[in-house]
Amino acid sequence: MRRIREVLRLRAELGPNVSAISAGARLARSTVRAYLDRAAGAGLDAAAAEGLSETALEAALFPPAPAAEGRAPDWAAVDRELRRYKHVTRKLLWTEYHGDPESSEAWAPVHAWRALGQLRAEAAVEQLLALLNVLLEDEMAGVELPVVFGMIGPAAIPHIAKYLSNGKNPESPADTAIAGLREIAARHADCRGECIVVLARVLEPHADINRTINGLAVSALIDLHAVEVIDTIRDAFRRNAVDISIAGNIEDVEIELGLRTRRATPRPRYAVLPDGWSPQAVADRLQPNLLVPPRCAPIGRNDPCPCGSGKKYKKCCLQ
């Protein structure tokens, strides 16, 4: 069962900070965003979810797709996909959709992934990354595979870098790959610099820009305290290439990195709403507390800049 109720509870307690909710629920940030987007579309919050059973809550956020009448599945296409992904078998599909979720068969992939990590099987990294694009909604993959990449260690970094260089990858797999880099850096301190370089490269201008993936990369850089790439991070925010609902705006990032002691501007609206969610009245009704008032007094033009540069505010961050 998906942990929808826990995500909504944390949303009510922690506000719209996706990173904090992700850490509390132990889910990928992209999964948290997907749940919050679906809940907003269904008009549900933590209070409304209390009156629903687990089955009803699941159905509200993940309604079944209407069956196509008179059309059989394209069995030839199914067979091609099975041949393409060697790790996907008919038995695995049957177990996943019809079997007992607590059975040994359902947990077999997790045990296999952990075994590959213990063996530091570099040869399996590309296949595991390809698997991410198949298991788009699989919570277990989002939790376990970063750990596996961390166990494999430095040998996995070039493969993850190659995967992230493809800007067309979906957000959830990219989030898992980014979490894998963070796990590698945590387990292998000597690889921290290499992981930071890969994450910073995600923020560089390119044709297939994805603001959500950039936000996930910024969040990982904060976790790694990557002060050395702050100019790259600032440039990404300057180009409006980062989703601020994940790790905040540039001032939030600078505060987290210890480069700023307080905000110089009011907090922005950290909206976590689906694309096309335009009616402001509806948005305010569902999430009335998104606009947080500033918690500090305004900074004068001639005051020292709070970023710590030693310059006056008007000659530094005000520009």
Phi and psi in degrees as a GROMACS rama.xvg file:
@    title "Ramachandran Plot"
@    xaxis  label "Phi"
@    yaxis  label "Psi"
@TYPE xy
-68.5856  149.652  ARG-2
-90.1891  55.1495  ARG-3
-68.9094  -45.0642  ILE-4
-61.6473  -39.1743  ARG-5
-65.2824  -40.4291  GLU-6
-62.9457  -43.9292  VAL-7
-66.4994  -36.4459  LEU-8
-64.5174  -44.315  ARG-9
-67.1308  -33.5331  LEU-10
-61.2963  -40.1954  ARG-11
-70.0621  -33.7269  ALA-12
-83.5252  -40.5633  GLU-13
-101.886  -7.97137  LEU-14
82.6098  -162.56  GLY-15
-84.7255  17.7387  PRO-16
-76.0601  99.9903  ASN-17
-62.7043  -37.1083  VAL-18
-62.939  -43.4668  SER-19
-66.3846  -41.0303  ALA-20
-64.565  -41.9422  ILE-21
-59.9706  -43.6572  SER-22
-66.4002  -41.2717  ALA-23
-68.1427  -37.3432  GLY-24
-90.1899  -9.31813  ALA-25
57.1908  47.4097  ARG-26
-126.671  156.419  LEU-27
-62.2929  147.116  ALA-28
-60.1619  -38.729  ARG-29
-64.6083  -34.3268  SER-30
-66.95  -42.6461  THR-31
-60.2281  -45.5074  VAL-32
-60.5522  -41.9003  ARG-33
-62.2594  -43.1118  ALA-34
-63.5444  -44.2989  TYR-35
-66.4053  -38.8708  LEU-36
-62.7963  -44.8885  ASP-37
-66.7981  -38.4175  ARG-38
-65.0809  -41.5606  ALA-39
-63.1508  -42.0465  ALA-40
-63.6753  -31.749  GLY-41
-89.4612  -3.21218  ALA-42
71.6621  31.412  GLY-43
-111.285  141.556  LEU-44
-131.36  -172.074  ASP-45
-61.5685  -39.9075  ALA-46
-65.6951  -44.3858  ALA-47
-66.3205  -33.1889  ALA-48
-69.8506  -23.6649  ALA-49
-59.76  -32.25  GLU-50
-84.8585  3.23087  GLY-51
-111.518  145.39  LEU-52
-73.5634  167.438  SER-53
-58.8525  -40.5222  GLU-54
-66.6752  -43.0847  THR-55
-67.2693  -38.7612  ALA-56
-64.4497  -42.8871  LEU-57
-61.1357  -43.3867  GLU-58
-66.857  -32.6288  ALA-59
-67.7173  -37.5896  ALA-60
-91.4054  -27.5716  LEU-61
-128.16  68.6823  PHE-62
-64.5427  144.983  PRO-63
-65.3382  141.442  PRO-64
-69.1466  139.361  ALA-65
-61.9404  134.67  PRO-66
-72.5724  137.555  ALA-67
-80.0258  118.837  ALA-68
-74.5021  136.056  GLU-69
73.7904  10.7658  GLY-70
-122.004  124.463  ARG-71
-85.3128  155.204  ALA-72
-58.9254  152.247  PRO-73
-79.6563  88.783  ASP-74
-63.6925  -30.1732  TRP-75
-65.2805  -40.0198  ALA-76
-67.4089  -39.1667  ALA-77
-60.0474  -43.6103  VAL-78
-64.7313  -38.7011  ASP-79
-63.2843  -41.43  ARG-80
-65.9068  -37.8333  GLU-81
-64.802  -35.4752  LEU-82
-73.772  -31.2572  ARG-83
-70.8025  -44.5052  ARG-84
-105.439  99.9097  TYR-85
-64.2216  -24.5643  LYS-86
-79.6734  -10.9696  HIS-87
-97.1909  122.915  VAL-88
-123.516  163.466  THR-89
-61.9289  -37.7615  ARG-90
-65.6065  -40.3589  LYS-91
-64.0441  -43.2926  LEU-92
-63.0307  -42.7128  LEU-93
-63.3855  -42.6482  TRP-94
-64.4506  -39.9444  THR-95
-66.4461  -40.5758  GLU-96
-97.517  -19.3212  TYR-97
-127.465  -11.6402  HIS-98
-89.7876  -179.038  GLY-99
-77.9446  121.152  ASP-100
-64.2977  -16.7133  PRO-101
-97.5038  3.8259  GLU-102
-73.6878  161.307  SER-103
-63.9593  -30.7071  SER-104
-65.6258  -38.7639  GLU-105
-68.0368  -31.4794  ALA-106
-90.1648  -6.48764  TRP-107
-56.8525  -42.9519  ALA-108
-59.394  -38.4747  PRO-109
-63.5194  -44.5028  VAL-110
-63.1264  -37.9801  HIS-111
-66.3631  -41.5066  ALA-112
-61.8375  -45.4972  TRP-113
-63.1232  -36.5691  ARG-114
-64.4607  -40.2282  ALA-115
-62.7621  -38.1193  LEU-116
-64.9585  -43.0671  GLY-117
-64.9496  -30.7694  GLN-118
-83.2025  -5.46369  LEU-119
50.9894  51.3856  ARG-120
-81.7109  86.8819  ALA-121
-58.3098  -33.9536  GLU-122
-63.559  -19.4821  ALA-123
-91.1909  -7.92791  ALA-124
-62.2362  -46.887  VAL-125
-62.4262  -38.3517  GLU-126
-67.9559  -37.9852  GLN-127
-65.6948  -38.9163  LEU-128
-66.306  -38.4507  LEU-129
-65.0725  -33.9896  ALA-130
-63.7917  -29.7945  LEU-131
-58.5166  -37.3679  LEU-132
-73.2841  -12.5406  ASN-133
-91.5015  -41.4093  VAL-134
-95.0814  58.819  LEU-135
-63.0914  -36.7918  LEU-136
-108.382  17.0322  GLU-137
-87.3991  108.85  ASP-138
-63.3353  -38.4565  GLU-139
-63.2932  -37.9618  MET-140
-63.4336  -40.798  ALA-141
-65.3289  -28.2843  GLY-142
-87.2888  -42.6541  VAL-143
-85.5549  -40.504  GLU-144
-65.2722  -36.3855  LEU-145
-57.9456  -38.3047  PRO-146
-63.8369  -40.9522  VAL-147
-62.8131  -44.5332  VAL-148
-61.4065  -38.5449  PHE-149
-63.7413  -36.9745  GLY-150
-68.7817  -38.3814  MET-151
-65.9779  -39.4781  ILE-152
89.7483  -152.364  GLY-153
-54.9512  -30.3261  PRO-154
-62.9978  -21.1516  ALA-155
-82.744  -16.3609  ALA-156
-61.0399  -48.3237  ILE-157
-60.7702  -35.387  PRO-158
-68.6523  -41.918  HIS-159
-67.0281  -38.201  ILE-160
-61.5098  -42.6404  ALA-161
-63.6252  -40.6011  LYS-162
-64.1083  -44.6849  TYR-163
-71.9275  -20.4381  LEU-164
-68.9125  -17.7617  SER-165
-85.96  99.0923  ASN-166
-68.1808  -4.22328  GLY-167
-93.3734  0.83279  LYS-168
-66.4791  145.709  ASN-169
-62.1351  162.025  PRO-170
-67.8958  -43.0139  GLU-171
-62.7757  -48.2665  SER-172
-61.7972  -38.9976  PRO-173
-62.9463  -38.1109  ALA-174
-61.2162  -42.1033  ASP-175
-65.7965  -40.1035  THR-176
-64.7262  -41.7481  ALA-177
-63.5804  -42.0542  ILE-178
-62.6956  -31.4151  ALA-179
-63.725  -41.3509  GLY-180
-62.596  -41.6894  LEU-181
-63.1319  -37.7149  ARG-182
-69.2221  -39.0933  GLU-183
-62.5608  -45.0943  ILE-184
-63.9975  -35.1547  ALA-185
-69.4827  -35.2959  ALA-186
-87.3542  -24.9648  ARG-187
-130.653  87.9769  HIS-188
-58.7677  -29.8314  ALA-189
-71.2221  -12.1984  ASP-190
-99.1702  2.34944  CYS-191
-56.0071  -46.4228  ARG-192
-60.1269  -41.6958  GLY-193
-65.7435  -39.8299  GLU-194
-65.9446  -38.8803  CYS-195
-64.0756  -40.493  ILE-196
-60.3954  -42.6417  VAL-197
-64.2893  -43.9636  VAL-198
-66.3904  -39.9709  LEU-199
-64.8961  -33.2845  ALA-200
-65.0349  -28.6981  ARG-201
-61.7084  -31.7201  VAL-202
-81.9374  -10.7561  LEU-203
-68.6222  151.531  GLU-204
-61.7496  134.168  PRO-205
-157.296  172.839  HIS-206
-68.1783  -40.0475  ALA-207
-98.025  59.5193  ASP-208
-70.1493  138.292  ILE-209
-132.064  110.255  ASN-210
-63.8908  -33.0205  ARG-211
-67.6447  -47.5359  THR-212
-62.2314  -38.3463  ILE-213
-62.5321  -39.8674  ASN-214
-63.4151  -38.172  GLY-215
-65.6191  -38.3228  LEU-216
-65.3768  -41.3512  ALA-217
-62.495  -41.88  VAL-218
-60.6956  -41.0336  SER-219
-66.4059  -38.5748  ALA-220
-64.5916  -34.5499  LEU-221
-63.4242  -44.9655  ILE-222
-59.7301  -32.9541  ASP-223
-89.2004  3.2032  LEU-224
49.4408  53.3466  HIS-225
-85.4693  66.388  ALA-226
-62.0132  -27.7979  VAL-227
-67.2455  -16.5554  GLU-228
-112.322  25.0258  VAL-229
-61.4357  -32.7975  ILE-230
-64.9135  -38.8696  ASP-231
-64.9771  -41.5289  THR-232
-64.0737  -45.2384  ILE-233
-60.7612  -40.7741  ARG-234
-63.4671  -39.1418  ASP-235
-63.9706  -41.8373  ALA-236
-67.4886  -36.9897  PHE-237
-61.9586  -32.964  ARG-238
-85.8103  5.78206  ARG-239
55.6175  40.4754  ASN-240
-103.332  11.93  ALA-241
-128.167  132.144  VAL-242
-76.1485  114.18  ASP-243
-77.1141  -6.75639  ILE-244
-75.6507  -7.4038  SER-245
-95.1758  -54.6354  ILE-246
-125.252  9.75786  ALA-247
89.3092  -173.4  GLY-248
-92.2421  -171.918  ASN-249
-63.2617  -33.5254  ILE-250
-67.2248  -39.6668  GLU-251
-60.7106  -41.9887  ASP-252
-64.4811  -44.1441  VAL-253
-64.2607  -35.9766  GLU-254
-65.8781  -43.2008  ILE-255
-62.5612  -34.2255  GLU-256
-86.4924  -0.292096  LEU-257
79.2876  16.538  GLY-258
-93.965  -5.91045  LEU-259
-148.62  143.439  ARG-260
-96.2026  -26.0282  THR-261
-155.551  165.715  ARG-262
-75.2128  148.485  ARG-263
-102.375  -13.8972  ALA-264
-132.307  160.321  THR-265
-60.7698  152.851  PRO-266
-64.4477  141.025  ARG-267
-78.906  178.445  PRO-268
-85.6052  109.052  ARG-269
-85.6822  67.9498  TYR-270
-74.7341  136.771  ALA-271
-123.03  80.5897  VAL-272
-129.38  154.475  LEU-273
-65.1582  157.761  PRO-274
-59.6368  137.692  ASP-275
86.0886  0.259831  GLY-276
-81.1883  82.6365  TRP-277
-97.3742  -32.4334  SER-278
-62.0856  113.636  PRO-279
-64.1437  -36.6327  GLN-280
-61.9894  -40.9401  ALA-281
-67.8417  -42.2243  VAL-282
-61.5353  -43.0258  ALA-283
-68.3011  -32.2861  ASP-284
-68.9411  -39.4326  ARG-285
-77.7979  -36.4255  LEU-286
-135.011  72.984  GLN-287
-71.7807  -15.0746  PRO-288
-105.226  19.0011  ASN-289
-69.3519  -32.9964  LEU-290
-85.8459  106.625  LEU-291
-94.663  127.694  VAL-292
-67.2261  153.525  PRO-293
-62.8891  143.937  PRO-294
-103.148  8.23024  ARG-295
-138.304  161.813  CYS-296
-71.3779  151.097  ALA-297
-59.3189  149.912  PRO-298
-98.2492  129.565  ILE-299
-73.3787  155.897  GLY-300
-60.0033  -33.2898  ARG-301
-95.9942  3.10502  ASN-302
-74.2835  157.227  ASP-303
-60.8333  139.394  PRO-304
-67.5045  132.907  CYS-305
-69.833  -6.93579  PRO-306
-75.1662  -10.9596  CYS-307
89.2742  11.4624  GLY-308
-73.268  -20.0972  SER-309
91.0853  -8.61371  GLY-310
-87.2155  165.897  LYS-311
-71.2599  151.254  LYS-312
-56.561  -38.7834  TYR-313
-69.8645  -22.5164  LYS-314
-100.509  7.66016  LYS-315
-127.329  -105.072  CYS-316
-73.727  -16.2087  CYS-317
-69.7486  -24.2342  LEU-318
